[in-house]
Protein backbone atom coordinates (compact mmCIF):
# COMPACT_ATOMS: atom_id res chain seq x y z
CA UNK A 1 0.00 0.00 0.00
CA UNK A 2 1.18 3.49 -0.82
CA UNK A 3 -1.03 5.01 1.87
CA UNK A 4 -0.67 3.78 5.44
CA UNK A 5 -2.42 6.60 7.33
CA UNK A 6 -4.94 9.38 6.92
CA UNK A 7 -3.74 12.08 4.54
CA UNK A 8 -5.53 15.43 4.35
CA UNK A 9 -4.67 18.54 2.35
CA UNK A 10 -4.28 21.92 3.99
CA UNK A 11 -7.80 23.39 3.80
CA UNK A 12 -8.32 26.31 1.45
CA UNK A 13 -10.05 28.98 3.57
CA UNK A 14 -11.73 30.44 0.48
CA UNK A 15 -14.00 27.41 0.17
CA UNK A 16 -16.28 25.62 2.65
CA UNK A 17 -15.14 22.18 1.45
CA UNK A 18 -12.42 19.85 2.74
CA UNK A 19 -10.83 18.74 -0.49
CA UNK A 20 -9.72 15.32 -1.68
CA UNK A 21 -8.13 13.19 1.05
CA UNK A 22 -7.12 9.61 1.81
CA UNK A 23 -8.82 7.53 4.49
CA UNK A 24 -7.38 4.21 5.63
CA UNK A 25 -10.24 1.82 6.42
CA UNK A 26 -10.32 -0.82 9.16
CA UNK A 27 -9.94 -3.62 6.58
CA UNK A 28 -6.66 -2.07 5.37
CA UNK A 29 -8.06 -0.61 2.16
CA UNK A 30 -7.85 3.09 1.36
CA UNK A 31 -10.63 5.33 0.13
CA UNK A 32 -10.05 8.62 -1.63
CA UNK A 33 -12.46 11.47 -1.76
CA UNK A 34 -14.67 13.34 -1.48
CA UNK A 35 -15.69 15.37 -4.41
CA UNK A 36 -17.92 18.11 -3.05
CA UNK A 37 -20.63 18.21 -5.67
CA UNK A 38 -24.24 19.29 -5.55
CA UNK A 39 -26.49 16.29 -5.87
CA UNK A 40 -29.71 16.53 -7.83
CA UNK A 41 -31.42 14.02 -5.55
CA UNK A 42 -31.57 14.02 -1.74
CA UNK A 43 -30.43 10.41 -1.59
CA UNK A 44 -28.51 10.44 -4.86
CA UNK A 45 -25.64 8.03 -4.43
CA UNK A 46 -24.98 7.67 -8.15
CA UNK A 47 -23.29 10.37 -10.24
CA UNK A 48 -26.30 10.77 -12.48
CA UNK A 49 -29.13 10.23 -9.96
CA UNK A 50 -31.82 12.86 -10.45
CA UNK A 51 -35.13 13.88 -8.90
CA UNK A 52 -37.21 16.68 -10.39
CA UNK A 53 -38.84 17.38 -7.02
CA UNK A 54 -35.56 17.53 -5.07
CA UNK A 55 -33.87 19.65 -7.74
CA UNK A 56 -36.86 22.00 -7.87
CA UNK A 57 -36.81 22.41 -4.07
CA UNK A 58 -33.10 23.20 -4.04
CA UNK A 59 -33.20 25.61 -6.98
CA UNK A 60 -36.17 27.49 -5.52
CA UNK A 61 -34.13 28.34 -2.43
CA UNK A 62 -32.16 31.57 -2.80
CA UNK A 63 -29.28 30.30 -0.68
CA UNK A 64 -28.57 27.60 -3.27
CA UNK A 65 -27.99 30.19 -6.01
CA UNK A 66 -25.77 32.28 -3.73
CA UNK A 67 -23.71 29.17 -2.89
CA UNK A 68 -23.37 28.35 -6.59
CA UNK A 69 -22.30 31.87 -7.53
CA UNK A 70 -19.77 32.15 -4.67
CA UNK A 71 -18.18 28.80 -5.54
CA UNK A 72 -18.76 28.56 -9.31
CA UNK A 73 -15.23 27.69 -10.45
CA UNK A 74 -14.67 25.32 -7.52
CA UNK A 75 -17.97 23.57 -8.20
CA UNK A 76 -17.28 23.16 -11.91
CA UNK A 77 -13.86 21.68 -11.19
CA UNK A 78 -15.36 19.27 -8.65
CA UNK A 79 -17.84 18.02 -11.28
CA UNK A 80 -15.02 17.62 -13.79
CA UNK A 81 -13.08 15.50 -11.27
CA UNK A 82 -16.18 13.47 -10.44
CA UNK A 83 -16.55 12.41 -14.07
CA UNK A 84 -12.85 12.19 -15.02
CA UNK A 85 -10.63 9.54 -13.45
CA UNK A 86 -7.62 11.29 -15.00
CA UNK A 87 -8.41 14.63 -13.31
CA UNK A 88 -9.23 12.89 -10.03
CA UNK A 89 -5.86 11.10 -10.14
CA UNK A 90 -4.09 14.39 -10.88
CA UNK A 91 -5.61 15.86 -7.70
CA UNK A 92 -4.68 12.77 -5.65
CA UNK A 93 -1.09 12.99 -6.89
CA UNK A 94 -0.70 16.34 -5.12
CA UNK A 95 -0.71 14.32 -1.91
CA UNK A 96 0.76 11.00 -3.12
CA UNK A 97 2.83 11.65 -6.29
CA UNK A 98 3.59 7.96 -6.94
CA UNK A 99 -0.06 7.02 -7.59
CA UNK A 100 -0.84 5.46 -10.97
CA UNK A 101 -4.14 5.03 -12.81
CA UNK A 102 -4.17 1.31 -11.88
CA UNK A 103 -3.95 2.24 -8.18
CA UNK A 104 -7.43 3.73 -8.12
CA UNK A 105 -10.86 2.34 -8.88
CA UNK A 106 -14.36 3.70 -8.45
CA UNK A 107 -15.65 3.38 -4.92
CA UNK A 108 -18.77 4.03 -2.97
CA UNK A 109 -20.24 7.45 -2.58
CA UNK A 110 -21.93 9.23 0.25
CA UNK A 111 -24.40 12.03 0.62
CA UNK A 112 -23.69 14.61 3.28
CA UNK A 113 -26.60 16.93 3.92
CA UNK A 114 -25.55 20.42 4.92
CA UNK A 115 -27.65 23.23 6.32
CA UNK A 116 -27.46 26.17 3.94
CA UNK A 117 -28.23 29.70 5.08
CA UNK A 118 -30.19 32.19 3.00
CA UNK A 119 -26.87 33.98 2.40
CA UNK A 120 -25.45 30.93 0.61
CA UNK A 121 -23.13 30.05 3.49
CA UNK A 122 -23.03 26.48 4.71
CA UNK A 123 -23.73 26.27 8.45
CA UNK A 124 -20.64 24.58 9.84
CA UNK A 125 -21.90 23.80 13.32
CA UNK A 126 -24.53 21.73 15.07
CA UNK A 127 -28.01 23.25 15.05
CA UNK A 128 -30.67 21.83 17.34
CA UNK A 129 -34.08 23.49 17.76
CA UNK A 130 -37.33 22.72 19.53
CA UNK A 131 -40.65 23.47 17.84
CA UNK A 132 -43.71 22.53 19.86
CA UNK A 133 -43.38 18.91 20.97
CA UNK A 134 -40.59 18.17 18.50
CA UNK A 135 -36.84 18.52 18.71
CA UNK A 136 -35.03 18.80 15.40
CA UNK A 137 -31.36 18.23 14.74
CA UNK A 138 -31.18 20.57 11.76
CA UNK A 139 -27.48 20.23 11.14
CA UNK A 140 -24.97 17.62 12.28
CA UNK A 141 -21.76 18.13 10.29
CA UNK A 142 -18.76 15.87 10.51
CA UNK A 143 -17.83 14.55 13.07
CA UNK A 144 -21.47 13.99 14.07
CA UNK A 145 -20.96 10.31 14.89
CA UNK A 146 -18.06 11.19 17.17
CA UNK A 147 -20.15 13.87 18.85
CA UNK A 148 -23.37 11.84 19.15
CA UNK A 149 -23.21 11.50 22.95
CA UNK A 150 -22.64 15.25 23.34
CA UNK A 151 -25.52 15.92 20.94
CA UNK A 152 -27.72 13.65 23.07
CA UNK A 153 -26.70 15.55 26.21
CA UNK A 154 -27.55 18.84 24.53
CA UNK A 155 -31.00 17.51 23.58
CA UNK A 156 -31.61 16.35 27.16
CA UNK A 157 -30.47 19.75 28.49
CA UNK A 158 -32.85 21.46 26.05
CA UNK A 159 -35.73 19.25 27.25
CA UNK A 160 -34.94 19.99 30.90
CA UNK A 161 -34.65 23.75 30.22
CA UNK A 162 -38.00 23.73 28.39
CA UNK A 163 -39.67 21.73 31.18
CA UNK A 164 -40.29 18.72 28.95
CA UNK A 165 -38.18 16.52 31.24
CA UNK A 166 -37.49 16.74 34.92
CA UNK A 167 -33.93 17.31 36.08
CA UNK A 168 -31.69 14.43 35.11
Secondary structure by P-SEA (a helix, b strand, c coil): ccccccccccccccccccccccccccccbbbbbbccccccccccccccbbbaaaaaaaaacaaaaaaaaacaaaaaaaaaaaacaaaaaaaaaacccccccccccbbbbbbbbbbbccccccccbbbbbbccccccccccccccccaaaaaaaaaaaaaaaacccccc
